[in-house]
Amino acid sequence: MLNTITNSGIEIFKGDNIKRTKIIEFLEKSIIHPVFIVTVGHLAIFLLAIPYYSSFEYTSLIKIFLLVSLFIISYSIPFFIDKKIYQYFNRIKILNIQLKTLLPVVYGVILSILMFHGVFTITHSYLLSLLYPILVLIISNLYVIQKFVGNGVIKNPSTVLGVFKQMDNILFTVGILSFIALTVKYGTLPILDYNLRIAISNDPLRLISTGALVYGGMCNTFYFTVAFVLLLLLGYKAGILILCISFLLYRYSLRKISIIEIVVSLLGLMVVLAVMSKVILLSSGQKWSIGVLEILSYRAYFDITVLEKVINSQIHTLGKVILNPNGEKLIGELLFGYSHNFTSTMFGPIYLDFGIYGLVFAILLGLFSRSIYMGDRRIYCIYAAILLSMCEIGINYGFLIVLFIMLYVNSILSLGWLRR
């Protein structure tokens, strides 16, 4: 009888351990899940804006909360669809070719069209409009080759292909050189010159430098530190946010840091972003009486104010915002009569473009996010960081480009793993 009681106690103890382990595993997966990222991002904005809630009518706040919640729920739908349905669609054939095999072509074509349109809108040059998509596709395929070499999909690589094992170092060097070229080109550091900071928003050197530094900065602590300093000097808070979040998520996925370390790091990051905001304002010549830490609360309040304007405007621009490289300026022109970049939370631009029908876009975004989440871990960590920054900035043309680059790369990688 004693043995029976003892064994029962052990079984209960084991059962509790199993439940505790499952809970921990669930929490660990949830922290890097796209739905969690989007929900926490919006929650942070609404919490930071609390000191300014008295400026809103309560009915307006409720309307904003409900609309944002509806968009997040729509975004979440693809994650709750049974896996068998996705497997069924992957087996569908078009002209006797499996849909999964066609996806790289589909994503590549969409990416090329988006880039051609965007580059031509900015430069009005057909040559550059053709050159940039080709360059991006080449770099994307080089990344794929690197992954195939590193993971043994390409066995016994030649000496030339062996160089791809150093791709992390090569890309990080490209990021540093692009930063140097940018500062030499304009003769000063962007964070110290407000007008320069605005002027380089679409400069290819800034975009290349940011992307390469973020990717390389995830490799190790030294690279991260160098990338952090350089992105700080570029003067764009989004670059710092993406670097730090992607670094933390990637190390967390490798189980090299704990949740507590992430929380402490995020608190430190908030201070850094607040100080950056203050430095940027000082360089702009504007006079603000807001304290350093209060800036984040005011910015969150401002984002919600812009979203309120979007909701009440009854204007539908039918894609002119998110498909336009200067879409944030268009928001300012339409709502405030002022040509300046305006942020309106993640789904603000979507609602301005399509109204309530933007929920369809939210579902598609969730579908694409699920695909990236199920793919390459490093790519996803960068995507999750960008997704978090979009919670404040709002979906824009640049985000769509990044989205389809990642979809394109992941779709090719998935074919490689299948044929391995």
N, C-alpha and C positions, 0 to 999 in steps of 0.2 A: 504493500500500500504506500509505504514511504517512497519507493521508487517511482510509483505511478504519479504521486504528487510532485516529486522532483522533476520528472520528465515533463509533466504538464507545465510546470513553472518555466522550464527551459524553452518549451515550445512557444509559450506566451512571450517570453523575453525575445526569442528569435523573431516572432511575429511583429513585435514592436520595432525591432531593429530594421526589419524589412520595410515596414511602413515608413519609418524615419528616413531610411535610405531613398525610398521612392519620392518622398516629399522633397528631400534635398536635391535629388536629380531633377525633379520638376522645376524647382526654384532656379537651379543653375541654367536649365534650358530656357526658362522664361525670361531671364535677364537679358539674353541676347536675341530674343524673339522679336521679329519686326513689329508685331502688334503691341508688344510691351514697350518698345522704343517709341512708337508713335503716340501711345497713350501717355507715357511718362513725359514726353516732350511737351504735349499740350497741357498736361496737368501742371508742369513747372511754370508755364507762361501764365496760367490762370491764378496760380498761387502767388507768384511774384507781383501780379497786378492788384492784389487785394487792397493795398493802401489807397488805391485810386478808384475803387468801386463806387464811391459816392458820386463820382462824375457821370455815372451811367444811370439811366432809368432801370429799375428792377425788371420790368417787362422786357426791355432790350437785352439785358444780361441773360435772362432765361432763354430768350430766342437764340442768342449766340451759343449758349451752352448746348441747347437741343440740336442745333444745326451741326455743330462740331461733333457731337456725340453720334449723330446720324451718319456723318461721313466716316468716322472711325469704325463704326459697326459695319458699314458697307465695305470698307477696306479689309475688314477681318473675315468676311464671308469665305473667300477662297481657301483660307487656312482650316476651315471646318468641313470642307468637302471631302468625301471618302477618297482614299488613295486609288481605289479601283477605277474610279471615274477618270482620273488623270491617266492611268495606265491604258484605259480603253481608247482615249483620244490619241495617245502616242502610237497606238497600233493602226490608226486610220491611215489609209494610203491615198495619195493623190498622184495620178498618172503612174500607178504601181510603185510609188516611192513613199516610204513611211514618213509621216508628218514630222517625227522627231529628227529625221535626216534632213528635212527641208528647213527646219528652224534657223540654222546658221545663215542660210541664204536670205530668209525672210527678215531676220534681224539686221543682217548686213545691208540689205537694200533700204530698209527704213532708216537706219543710221546714216547711210550715205545721203539720202534725200534730205534728212533733217540738217546735216552738216552743210550740204550745198546751199540750202536755203538760208541758213544762219550766216555763213561766211559771205554769201553774196549780198545779204542785207547790210552787212557792216562795211565790206570792202568794194562792192560793185565790180568785182573782178572775177571773170569766168575762170581764169587760170588758177587763182587761189581757191576758188570754190570747188574746183576739181582736185587740186593738190592736197588740201587738208583731209578730206575723207579718205583718200588713198593712203596718206601718211598714218592716219589713225588706224586703219585696217591693218597696215603693215606692222605697226607697234603691237596691236592686239594679237596678231598671229605670232609675233616673236615671243610674247608672254606665254602663249599656248605651247610653243615649242619648248620653252624653258621648263614648263610644268611637265611635259611629256618626257623630257630628258631627266629631270630630277626625280620623277616617280617611276622610271623604268619602263614607260610605255614605248619609248624609243630605246631599244636595247643596243648596246655596244655603239654609242654615238661616235661619229667621226671627230677629229680634232676641232673642226670648225664648230660643230654642234656642241662640243664640250665647253666652249666659251660661254654658252648660255647658262651654265651653272653659276657664273659671276654676274648674272643679270641684275641682281639686287644692288650690287656695288656700282654697276654701270649706270643704272637709273638714278641712283642717289647722286652720283657725280654729275649727271645731266641736270639734276635739280639745282645743285650748287652753282654750276656754270651758268644756268639760265638766270639765277638770282644775280650773279655778278654782272652778266650782260645787261640786265634790266637797270641796275643801279648806275652802270657806266653810261647807258643810253640816256638816262634822264638826269644824271649828275647829282643825285641825292637819294636818301632813303625815303621810301613812300610814307612811312609812318610819321615823318616829320613835316610832310607837305600835303595838306588836305586836298588841294587841287590836283596834285600828281596822283594821289591815291584814287581819286575819282577817274582820272584820265586812263589809268592802266587797268580798269575793271575788266575790259575785254581784250587786253594785250596778250597775244599768244605766249610771250615769254613768262608772264605772270601765271598763266594757266598751266604751262608746262612745268614751271618751277614748283608750283603748289602740288600738282599731281605727283611729280617724281619725288618730292621731299616727303610727302605723306606716305607713299608706298615704301620708300627706302627707310623712313623713320620707324616703321613697324619692326624692322629686323632686330635691332638691339638697342640698349639704353643709350649708348654713345651716339648712334645715328639719330635717335629720337631727340636728344639734347640739341644737337646741331640743327636739326630740322625745326625744332621749337624756336630757337633763337632767330633763324632766318625768316620763318613765317611771321614771327612777332614784328620783325623789322619791315615786312611787307605791309603791315598795318591792316590786315583783314581778319576780323575775329572768327569768321567762318573757317578759315584755314587752320587756325589754332584749335578750334573746337573739333574739326574733323580729324586732325592729327592725334589729339589726346584721346578722343573716344575710340578711334580705331585701334590705337596702341593698347588701351586698357582692355577692350573687348577681345583683341587677338591674344593677349597674354592670359586673359581669363579663360579663353577657350582652350589654351594649352595648360591650364591649371597652374600658372606661375604666380598668380596673385589671387587674393581673396576678395570677397564682397566688401569687407570692411576697408581694405586698401582702396578699392574703387570709390567708395563713398568719400573717404578722406581726400582722394585725388580730385574728385568732382568739386568739393568745397574749395579746394585750392584753385581749381580752374575758374570757378565763378569769380574769385578775387582778381585773377589775372585778366579776365575778360572785362571786368568793371574798370580796372586801371587802364586797360587799352582804350576803352570807350572815352575815358576822361582825357587821355593824351590826344586822341583823335579830335575831340571837341576843342581842346586848347589850340591845336594847330589850325583849326578851321576859322579862327577869328571870332567865333560866336561866344557870347557871354552867357554862361549857365550858372545858376546858384545851387544846382543839385550836387549832393555829395557823391563820392566815388561809389559806394555800395548802393545808393539810392538809384543810380543810373539804370541798373538792371530792372528794377521795379518800374521805372518810368518807361523803359523801352518795351516791356511786356504790355503795359497799359496802352502805349501808342499802337502796338500791333493789333490789339483788340479794338481800338478806336477805328483803325483803318478797316478791319473786318466788318465792324458795324456799318461803316460807310458803304462798303461793298454790298452788304445785305440790303440796305435801305435804298440803294441807288436804282435798282430795277434795270440796270444796264447789262446787256449780254453781248460780249465782244466776239463770241464765236471763234475762239482760238487765237485771237490777236495778241493775247497776253502771254500764254505759255509757249506759243510757237514763235515768239519774237525775242531775239537776243536782248532787246531793250524793253522787255515787257514790264519790268518794275517801274520804269519811267512813265510808261503809258498809264499805269495805275495812278500815278501822281497827277498826270495831266487831266485824266478823266474825272477824278474825284476831288482834286484840290486846285486844279489849274496851275500846277507847279511841276516843271520838268525835273524830277529828281526821283531816285530809286526809293520806292515805298514797299515795306514788308507788311504782310497781312495774314500771317499764320499759314500753315501748310495748304489748306484747301480754299483760302481766300481767292487766289487767282483762278482756280477752277470754277468757283461759284460765279465770279465775275464774267468768265467766258461762257459758261453753259447753264447757269442757274441751278435749279434742283436736279437737272439732268446730269450734272457733274458727278452725281452718285455712281453713274455707270463708269466714269473715269476712275473713281475711287476703287471700284471692284476690280477693274483691269490692273490698276496699280498694285492692289493686293495680290493679284494673280502673278504679276511679274516679280513682286517682292518675294513671294513664296518660291519661285523658281531660283532666284539668286540665293535665297536662304538655304536651299537644298543643294547648292553647288559648292564651289571652291570657298573654303573657310576664310582665307585671307581677303578675297574679293568681297565676301559678304561683310566682314568687319568694317571695311572702308565704306561699303554701301550703307550699313547701319548708322555709321557716324554722319554720313551725308543726309540720311533720312532724318536723323535727329535735328540737324541744322535746318532742314526744310520746315520743321515744325514752327520755326520762328520766321524764316525768310519767305516761305511759300514756294510751291512747285513752279519752276521756271524752265526756260529753254535749256540752260546749262545742265539742269538736273536730267532732263530727257535724254540729252546726249550721253551722259554718264550711265544712265539706266540702260540704254540700248547697247553701249559698249560692253557692259557687264553681262547682259543677256547673250550677246553675240559670243563672247569668250566662253561663258559657261556652257552654251549649247554645243560648241566644238569640243570642249573638255569632256562633256558627258558622252559624246560619241567615241572619243578616244578610250575612256574607261571601259565602255561596252565591248570594244574590239580588242581589248588587252588580252 
